[in-house]
């Protein structure tokens, strides 16, 4: 027997995660949906799709409660039986599912509603996960891609969405975030670091830490950044920020963890670390 220990997933914990970590959850959900639709047992339905059914293991979403999984598609005689509200579908009007947006267009093939489980899983995943956390604190330039995914989860029938297509769209969203494509093109603005002095092999460990709204740390202002330009942008927009330390720690996407500081003093030597100091601050020291 192989077991894994995971952390419970509740609404409070979801909202406390950084957007990058919530993006990782969205990717995990799309992978689970694809597996349920293409399992060795055939298409599986999650008849009790709740956040309490999942845990986080090292930041990865895992399905921990599988006793409510249904094996096989609902039986049918005609295509009409495959639309929620038909006589043969046990999920009739459950959870206010919109018939036209969820199960319209499904076909009865060899007495089974092909694609029914996949559509219902997608809708439930959107209601219990995606719509609640994916839009919050997301980079503004990724909004069109996020809205596309929200529409896919809310109305899978309208756009002919299935788990494979949702997985592909989520992977593309992750790729855009990882590549830094969401950032403003350098040619359209001045260099963000022009107002900073860069000090190599420098750190301010345990000094000048402060709390900020999007921090992933409980004791300081820590966020992931694509590069020094993005770190400088964040610091410039924060009136409390005076300096930024970029080290050797990285997130699951490979982004660098940056520690923002509300003051400055003589730095410690630390190989591989860099310190960005606002020039105006140094002039007043």
Order of alpha helices (4+ residues) and beta strands (2+ residues): beta-alpha-alpha-beta-beta-beta-beta-alpha-beta-beta-alpha-alpha-alpha-beta-beta-alpha-beta-beta-beta-alpha
